[in-house]
């Protein structure tokens, strides 16, 4: 006869092993992307698309733009994918580049 505590411990171990095996491929797919986001080159404000959209690294300098809304910046834009507190983060409109969290461009849209 087996010890009930030992059986429970074995069952718990098996459950964790199954969960670990199931989540390993997801972690392998997501973790490199997180590392990649931190390593993205910063968007050059002189980039042709950045210029066309009046991108600036400092939203305060965009106040005279007719599209500018007070308080708007990359950090509160729906296209910004950086984490709260990050200085730079990816932007869906500039794939492969990181924009400044206090930046702004004419495509700004309020984060939902
Ligand atoms: S789309 Fe949004 S996050 Fe991207 S550069 Fe413009 S304001 Fe910043």
Backbone and ligand atoms as CSV (ligand in chain L), in Angstrom:
chain,resi,resn,atom,element,x,y,z
A,1,UNK,N,N,0.826,-1.192,0.000
A,1,UNK,CA,C,0.000,0.000,0.000
A,1,UNK,C,C,0.861,1.243,0.000
A,2,UNK,N,N,0.432,2.232,-0.773
A,2,UNK,CA,C,1.246,3.439,-0.809
A,2,UNK,C,C,0.721,4.469,0.180
A,3,UNK,N,N,1.615,5.321,0.590
A,3,UNK,CA,C,1.312,6.397,1.529
A,3,UNK,C,C,0.464,7.458,0.802
A,4,UNK,N,N,-0.728,7.854,1.347
A,4,UNK,CA,C,-1.577,8.846,0.668
A,4,UNK,C,C,-0.863,10.181,0.440
A,5,UNK,N,N,-0.035,10.611,1.392
A,5,UNK,CA,C,0.689,11.882,1.231
A,5,UNK,C,C,1.673,11.787,0.079
A,6,UNK,N,N,2.304,10.616,-0.028
A,6,UNK,CA,C,3.268,10.412,-1.117
A,6,UNK,C,C,2.556,10.413,-2.474
A,7,UNK,N,N,1.357,9.791,-2.516
A,7,UNK,CA,C,0.575,9.768,-3.748
A,7,UNK,C,C,0.172,11.166,-4.172
A,8,UNK,N,N,-0.262,11.961,-3.184
A,8,UNK,CA,C,-0.663,13.340,-3.498
A,8,UNK,C,C,0.524,14.132,-4.031
A,9,UNK,N,N,1.661,13.972,-3.402
A,9,UNK,CA,C,2.868,14.684,-3.842
A,9,UNK,C,C,3.229,14.270,-5.266
A,10,UNK,N,N,3.104,12.984,-5.566
A,10,UNK,CA,C,3.415,12.486,-6.904
A,10,UNK,C,C,2.440,13.086,-7.929
A,11,UNK,N,N,1.138,13.141,-7.545
A,11,UNK,CA,C,0.140,13.724,-8.459
A,11,UNK,C,C,0.445,15.200,-8.716
A,12,UNK,N,N,0.786,15.933,-7.650
A,12,UNK,CA,C,1.110,17.359,-7.805
A,12,UNK,C,C,2.304,17.540,-8.744
A,13,UNK,N,N,3.318,16.699,-8.546
A,13,UNK,CA,C,4.509,16.773,-9.390
A,13,UNK,C,C,4.146,16.524,-10.853
A,14,UNK,N,N,3.305,15.506,-11.083
A,14,UNK,CA,C,2.918,15.178,-12.460
A,14,UNK,C,C,2.131,16.319,-13.089
A,15,UNK,N,N,1.232,16.956,-12.297
A,15,UNK,CA,C,0.463,18.098,-12.832
A,15,UNK,C,C,1.410,19.227,-13.231
A,16,UNK,N,N,2.366,19.533,-12.360
A,16,UNK,CA,C,3.312,20.611,-12.664
A,16,UNK,C,C,4.141,20.277,-13.901
A,17,UNK,N,N,4.523,19.012,-14.028
A,17,UNK,CA,C,5.316,18.601,-15.188
A,17,UNK,C,C,4.515,18.791,-16.472
A,18,UNK,N,N,3.209,18.451,-16.437
A,18,UNK,CA,C,2.354,18.605,-17.621
A,18,UNK,C,C,2.184,20.085,-17.959
A,19,UNK,N,N,1.912,20.910,-16.939
A,19,UNK,CA,C,1.745,22.352,-17.168
A,19,UNK,C,C,3.044,22.940,-17.714
A,20,UNK,N,N,4.164,22.548,-17.146
A,20,UNK,CA,C,5.462,23.054,-17.603
A,20,UNK,C,C,5.734,22.681,-19.053
A,21,UNK,N,N,5.421,21.421,-19.400
A,21,UNK,CA,C,5.646,20.966,-20.779
A,21,UNK,C,C,4.726,21.709,-21.742
A,22,UNK,N,N,3.497,22.010,-21.293
A,22,UNK,CA,C,2.541,22.689,-22.167
A,22,UNK,C,C,2.905,24.154,-22.365
A,23,UNK,N,N,3.475,24.811,-21.357
A,23,UNK,CA,C,3.752,26.248,-21.464
A,23,UNK,C,C,5.152,26.549,-21.999
A,24,UNK,N,N,6.029,25.590,-22.029
A,24,UNK,CA,C,7.402,25.830,-22.493
A,24,UNK,C,C,7.467,26.409,-23.908
A,25,UNK,N,N,6.692,25.866,-24.872
A,25,UNK,CA,C,6.766,26.450,-26.224
A,25,UNK,C,C,6.276,27.899,-26.258
A,26,UNK,N,N,5.272,28.228,-25.436
A,26,UNK,CA,C,4.754,29.607,-25.394
A,26,UNK,C,C,5.837,30.527,-24.839
A,27,UNK,N,N,6.448,30.131,-23.750
A,27,UNK,CA,C,7.507,30.946,-23.154
A,27,UNK,C,C,8.664,31.126,-24.134
A,28,UNK,N,N,8.993,30.065,-24.852
A,28,UNK,CA,C,10.095,30.141,-25.822
A,28,UNK,C,C,9.772,31.122,-26.940
A,29,UNK,N,N,8.489,31.236,-27.296
A,29,UNK,CA,C,8.096,32.148,-28.372
A,29,UNK,C,C,8.019,33.590,-27.885
A,30,UNK,N,N,7.570,33.800,-26.648
A,30,UNK,CA,C,7.338,35.152,-26.129
A,30,UNK,C,C,8.612,35.789,-25.581
A,31,UNK,N,N,9.404,35.058,-24.837
A,31,UNK,CA,C,10.571,35.639,-24.171
A,31,UNK,C,C,11.568,36.291,-25.124
A,32,UNK,N,N,11.912,35.671,-26.240
A,32,UNK,CA,C,12.851,36.359,-27.140
A,32,UNK,C,C,12.291,37.675,-27.649
A,33,UNK,N,N,10.952,37.753,-27.874
A,33,UNK,CA,C,10.350,38.990,-28.363
A,33,UNK,C,C,10.469,40.090,-27.328
A,34,UNK,N,N,10.306,39.745,-26.035
A,34,UNK,CA,C,10.422,40.749,-24.989
A,34,UNK,C,C,11.840,41.303,-24.971
A,35,UNK,N,N,12.810,40.420,-25.079
A,35,UNK,CA,C,14.196,40.863,-25.122
A,35,UNK,C,C,14.452,41.709,-26.343
A,36,UNK,N,N,13.857,41.324,-27.465
A,36,UNK,CA,C,14.032,42.041,-28.718
A,36,UNK,C,C,13.474,43.450,-28.607
A,37,UNK,N,N,12.304,43.614,-27.960
A,37,UNK,CA,C,11.679,44.928,-27.833
A,37,UNK,C,C,12.610,45.900,-27.124
A,38,UNK,N,N,13.339,45.438,-26.131
A,38,UNK,CA,C,14.238,46.313,-25.380
A,38,UNK,C,C,15.445,46.706,-26.225
A,39,UNK,N,N,15.768,45.893,-27.206
A,39,UNK,CA,C,16.950,46.143,-28.022
A,39,UNK,C,C,16.654,46.880,-29.325
A,40,UNK,N,N,15.409,47.253,-29.554
A,40,UNK,CA,C,15.060,47.914,-30.814
A,40,UNK,C,C,15.806,49.229,-30.955
A,41,UNK,N,N,16.241,49.545,-32.178
A,41,UNK,CA,C,16.861,50.855,-32.395
A,41,UNK,C,C,15.809,51.948,-32.243
A,42,UNK,N,N,16.239,53.091,-31.768
A,42,UNK,CA,C,15.309,54.207,-31.580
A,42,UNK,C,C,14.938,54.807,-32.926
A,43,UNK,N,N,13.687,55.201,-33.057
A,43,UNK,CA,C,13.216,55.823,-34.291
A,43,UNK,C,C,13.911,57.169,-34.464
A,44,UNK,N,N,14.498,57.353,-35.637
A,44,UNK,CA,C,15.162,58.615,-35.961
A,44,UNK,C,C,14.094,59.624,-36.399
A,45,UNK,N,N,13.966,60.760,-35.713
A,45,UNK,CA,C,12.973,61.754,-36.107
A,45,UNK,C,C,13.158,62.237,-37.545
A,46,UNK,N,N,14.337,61.999,-38.125
A,46,UNK,CA,C,14.585,62.399,-39.507
A,46,UNK,C,C,14.240,61.300,-40.523
A,47,UNK,N,N,13.799,60.155,-40.031
A,47,UNK,CA,C,13.322,59.075,-40.895
A,47,UNK,C,C,12.165,59.649,-41.725
A,48,UNK,N,N,12.061,59.255,-43.010
A,48,UNK,CA,C,11.058,59.835,-43.919
A,48,UNK,C,C,9.634,59.693,-43.376
A,49,UNK,N,N,9.280,58.500,-42.880
A,49,UNK,CA,C,7.924,58.294,-42.359
A,49,UNK,C,C,7.717,59.086,-41.074
A,50,UNK,N,N,8.749,59.106,-40.228
A,50,UNK,CA,C,8.662,59.873,-38.976
A,50,UNK,C,C,8.431,61.353,-39.287
A,51,UNK,N,N,9.151,61.855,-40.282
A,51,UNK,CA,C,8.993,63.273,-40.658
A,51,UNK,C,C,7.586,63.522,-41.202
A,52,UNK,N,N,7.105,62.595,-42.039
A,52,UNK,CA,C,5.772,62.755,-42.632
A,52,UNK,C,C,4.695,62.809,-41.551
A,53,UNK,N,N,4.935,62.091,-40.456
A,53,UNK,CA,C,3.944,62.063,-39.369
A,53,UNK,C,C,4.305,63.052,-38.252
A,54,UNK,N,N,5.281,63.911,-38.512
A,54,UNK,CA,C,5.698,64.954,-37.556
A,54,UNK,C,C,6.112,64.359,-36.208
A,55,UNK,N,N,6.780,63.183,-36.270
A,55,UNK,CA,C,7.236,62.550,-35.026
A,55,UNK,C,C,8.272,63.410,-34.329
A,56,UNK,N,N,8.130,63.518,-33.030
A,56,UNK,CA,C,9.110,64.199,-32.200
A,56,UNK,C,C,9.310,63.364,-30.937
A,57,UNK,N,N,10.504,63.433,-30.363
A,57,UNK,CA,C,10.756,62.681,-29.133
A,57,UNK,C,C,10.226,63.424,-27.914
A,58,UNK,N,N,9.770,64.653,-28.100
A,58,UNK,CA,C,9.251,65.449,-26.990
A,58,UNK,C,C,7.905,66.047,-27.402
A,59,UNK,N,N,6.831,65.475,-26.894
A,59,UNK,CA,C,5.478,65.904,-27.280
A,59,UNK,C,C,5.257,67.396,-27.059
A,60,UNK,N,N,5.973,67.983,-26.110
A,60,UNK,CA,C,5.774,69.419,-25.832
A,60,UNK,C,C,6.105,70.269,-27.058
A,61,UNK,N,N,7.015,69.777,-27.885
A,61,UNK,CA,C,7.408,70.549,-29.064
A,61,UNK,C,C,6.365,70.440,-30.183
A,62,UNK,N,N,5.338,69.600,-29.994
A,62,UNK,CA,C,4.307,69.422,-31.028
A,62,UNK,C,C,3.053,70.243,-30.730
A,63,UNK,N,N,3.095,71.032,-29.673
A,63,UNK,CA,C,1.901,71.775,-29.243
A,63,UNK,C,C,1.319,72.669,-30.335
A,64,UNK,N,N,2.159,73.141,-31.249
A,64,UNK,CA,C,1.657,74.030,-32.309
A,64,UNK,C,C,1.047,73.247,-33.478
A,65,UNK,N,N,1.188,71.919,-33.472
A,65,UNK,CA,C,0.612,71.109,-34.543
A,65,UNK,C,C,-0.918,71.067,-34.369
A,66,UNK,N,N,-1.689,71.353,-35.420
A,66,UNK,CA,C,-3.154,71.364,-35.304
A,66,UNK,C,C,-3.748,70.023,-34.846
A,67,UNK,N,N,-3.032,68.915,-35.075
A,67,UNK,CA,C,-3.527,67.595,-34.663
A,67,UNK,C,C,-3.232,67.287,-33.196
A,68,UNK,N,N,-2.391,68.107,-32.593
A,68,UNK,CA,C,-1.959,67.814,-31.214
A,68,UNK,C,C,-3.086,68.038,-30.210
A,69,UNK,N,N,-3.234,67.078,-29.309
A,69,UNK,CA,C,-4.202,67.213,-28.222
A,69,UNK,C,C,-3.421,67.295,-26.910
A,70,UNK,N,N,-3.778,68.260,-26.069
A,70,UNK,CA,C,-3.065,68.449,-24.800
A,70,UNK,C,C,-2.993,67.132,-24.029
A,71,UNK,N,N,-1.822,66.831,-23.526
A,71,UNK,CA,C,-1.633,65.624,-22.710
A,71,UNK,C,C,-1.320,64.371,-23.512
A,72,UNK,N,N,-1.363,64.475,-24.838
A,72,UNK,CA,C,-1.100,63.282,-25.643
A,72,UNK,C,C,0.399,63.044,-25.785
A,73,UNK,N,N,0.787,61.806,-25.729
A,73,UNK,CA,C,2.168,61.396,-26.019
A,73,UNK,C,C,2.165,59.907,-26.333
A,74,UNK,N,N,3.320,59.392,-26.711
A,74,UNK,CA,C,3.390,57.985,-27.125
A,74,UNK,C,C,2.917,57.041,-26.015
A,75,UNK,N,N,3.249,57.349,-24.772
A,75,UNK,CA,C,2.912,56.451,-23.667
A,75,UNK,C,C,1.404,56.246,-23.526
A,76,UNK,N,N,0.597,57.236,-23.963
A,76,UNK,CA,C,-0.858,57.047,-23.835
A,76,UNK,C,C,-1.526,56.893,-25.210
A,77,UNK,N,N,-0.749,56.446,-26.182
A,77,UNK,CA,C,-1.249,56.213,-27.540
A,77,UNK,C,C,-1.589,54.726,-27.706
A,78,UNK,N,N,-2.639,54.448,-28.430
A,78,UNK,CA,C,-3.051,53.039,-28.603
A,78,UNK,C,C,-2.052,52.225,-29.418
A,79,UNK,N,N,-1.162,52.865,-30.134
A,79,UNK,CA,C,-0.193,52.134,-30.957
A,79,UNK,C,C,1.111,51.833,-30.215
A,80,UNK,N,N,1.253,52.410,-29.023
A,80,UNK,CA,C,2.468,52.217,-28.228
A,80,UNK,C,C,2.410,50.860,-27.533
A,81,UNK,N,N,3.518,50.129,-27.581
A,81,UNK,CA,C,3.542,48.795,-26.996
A,81,UNK,C,C,4.567,48.660,-25.877
A,82,UNK,N,N,5.118,49.786,-25.441
A,82,UNK,CA,C,6.057,49.732,-24.334
A,82,UNK,C,C,5.317,49.555,-23.017
A,83,UNK,N,N,6.063,49.199,-21.987
A,83,UNK,CA,C,5.479,49.021,-20.661
A,83,UNK,C,C,5.513,50.359,-19.927
A,84,UNK,N,N,4.631,50.514,-18.947
A,84,UNK,CA,C,4.627,51.723,-18.133
A,84,UNK,C,C,6.006,51.900,-17.503
A,85,UNK,N,N,6.557,53.092,-17.604
A,85,UNK,CA,C,7.869,53.370,-17.017
A,85,UNK,C,C,9.025,53.196,-17.980
A,86,UNK,N,N,8.798,52.512,-19.105
A,86,UNK,CA,C,9.862,52.367,-20.107
A,86,UNK,C,C,10.127,53.721,-20.763
A,87,UNK,N,N,11.384,54.021,-21.017
A,87,UNK,CA,C,11.717,55.278,-21.695
A,87,UNK,C,C,11.373,55.172,-23.190
A,88,UNK,N,N,11.636,54.017,-23.773
A,88,UNK,CA,C,11.329,53.758,-25.176
A,88,UNK,C,C,10.499,52.491,-25.279
A,89,UNK,N,N,9.714,52.388,-26.330
A,89,UNK,CA,C,8.940,51.177,-26.553
A,89,UNK,C,C,8.557,51.061,-28.016
A,90,UNK,N,N,8.178,49.853,-28.427
A,90,UNK,CA,C,7.784,49.645,-29.816
A,90,UNK,C,C,6.491,50.394,-30.146
A,91,UNK,N,N,6.347,50.767,-31.410
A,91,UNK,CA,C,5.130,51.420,-31.899
A,91,UNK,C,C,4.669,50.623,-33.113
A,92,UNK,N,N,3.383,50.327,-33.166
A,92,UNK,CA,C,2.843,49.519,-34.263
A,92,UNK,C,C,3.005,50.215,-35.613
A,93,UNK,N,N,3.121,51.522,-35.628
A,93,UNK,CA,C,3.256,52.254,-36.890
A,93,UNK,C,C,4.694,52.291,-37.398
A,94,UNK,N,N,5.638,51.996,-36.521
A,94,UNK,CA,C,7.048,52.005,-36.910
A,94,UNK,C,C,7.670,50.656,-36.547
A,95,UNK,N,N,7.321,49.601,-37.286
A,95,UNK,CA,C,7.818,48.261,-36.961
A,95,UNK,C,C,9.346,48.216,-36.934
A,96,UNK,N,N,9.864,47.541,-35.917
A,96,UNK,CA,C,11.317,47.381,-35.809
A,96,UNK,C,C,12.013,48.566,-35.169
A,97,UNK,N,N,11.255,49.558,-34.743
A,97,UNK,CA,C,11.838,50.748,-34.099
A,97,UNK,C,C,11.159,50.979,-32.754
A,98,UNK,N,N,11.858,51.688,-31.879
A,98,UNK,CA,C,11.288,52.067,-30.583
A,98,UNK,C,C,11.105,53.577,-30.578
A,99,UNK,N,N,9.972,54.027,-30.083
A,99,UNK,CA,C,9.696,55.464,-29.994
A,99,UNK,C,C,9.817,55.898,-28.536
A,100,UNK,N,N,10.057,57.175,-28.342
A,100,UNK,CA,C,10.211,57.693,-26.978
A,100,UNK,C,C,8.837,57.775,-26.316
A,101,UNK,N,N,8.762,57.369,-25.046
A,101,UNK,CA,C,7.471,57.370,-24.349
A,101,UNK,C,C,6.878,58.777,-24.247
A,102,UNK,N,N,7.731,59.802,-24.248
A,102,UNK,CA,C,7.224,61.177,-24.183
A,102,UNK,C,C,7.137,61.792,-25.580
A,103,UNK,N,N,7.296,60.946,-26.614
A,103,UNK,CA,C,7.218,61.429,-27.984
A,103,UNK,C,C,5.780,61.617,-28.453
A,104,UNK,N,N,5.667,61.958,-29.699
A,104,UNK,CA,C,4.333,62.183,-30.273
A,104,UNK,C,C,4.439,62.163,-31.793
A,105,UNK,N,N,3.354,61.783,-32.467
A,105,UNK,CA,C,3.271,61.949,-33.917
A,105,UNK,C,C,1.811,62.212,-34.279
A,106,UNK,N,N,1.580,62.621,-35.522
A,106,UNK,CA,C,0.245,63.028,-35.957
A,106,UNK,C,C,-0.747,61.865,-36.002
A,107,UNK,N,N,-0.271,60.614,-35.854
A,107,UNK,CA,C,-1.184,59.467,-35.853
A,107,UNK,C,C,-1.619,59.089,-34.448
A,108,UNK,N,N,-1.271,59.922,-33.474
A,108,UNK,CA,C,-1.639,59.600,-32.084
A,108,UNK,C,C,-3.134,59.317,-31.976
A,109,UNK,N,N,-3.471,58.274,-31.240
A,109,UNK,CA,C,-4.867,57.940,-30.945
A,109,UNK,C,C,-4.920,57.484,-29.494
A,110,UNK,N,N,-5.902,57.976,-28.786
A,110,UNK,CA,C,-6.006,57.671,-27.347
A,110,UNK,C,C,-6.077,56.166,-27.086
A,111,UNK,N,N,-5.247,55.726,-26.145
A,111,UNK,CA,C,-5.254,54.323,-25.742
A,111,UNK,C,C,-6.615,53.994,-25.123
A,112,UNK,N,N,-7.201,52.899,-25.538
A,112,UNK,CA,C,-8.537,52.524,-25.027
A,112,UNK,C,C,-8.466,52.067,-23.588
L,1,LIG,S1,S,1.545,56.287,-33.386
L,1,LIG,FE1,FE,1.435,56.786,-31.211
L,1,LIG,S2,S,3.097,55.625,-30.241
L,1,LIG,FE2,FE,3.516,55.688,-32.431
L,1,LIG,S3,S,4.859,57.458,-32.696
L,1,LIG,FE3,FE,2.764,58.147,-33.069
L,1,LIG,S4,S,2.063,58.927,-31.066
L,1,LIG,FE4,FE,3.887,57.675,-30.687
